[in-house]
Amino acid sequence: MSTDNQPEAAPSREWVLNPETEYRFELDVGTTLAIKVLRGQAEIFGAELVEGKTYLFYEECKAAVFTWIGCTIEMSLQIQLLTFVPPLSNSHRRLHYRSTIY
């Protein structure tokens, strides 16, 4: 586990989608997905994605990239590492202890 809160980026990957197919994704908490259409046409929930523009999707997002004529998309996933902070967890325990004493 890392002590800094910097995202770890996975290498980008290209996917070729055949006509009338879709790529579904579901993100967990602390993840970000970047999608860019390299060639062809694609849409998400009926909204067309502009070729060459990067679209970001954040944690707990569920969606699907659909294409009527086929396309190539580039995707990269970033995972935000959580930082463990012991003083905050100990302060809760201390406050709870103080409230039970009095």
PyMOL commands that set and color helices and strands:
alter all, ss='L'
color gray80, all
select helices_A, chain A and resi 86-101
alter helices_A, ss='H'
color red, helices_A
select strands_A, chain A and resi 7-9+13-17+21-26+31-40+42-44+47-49+54-57+62-67+71-80
alter strands_A, ss='S'
color yellow, strands_A
deselect
rebuild
show_as cartoon
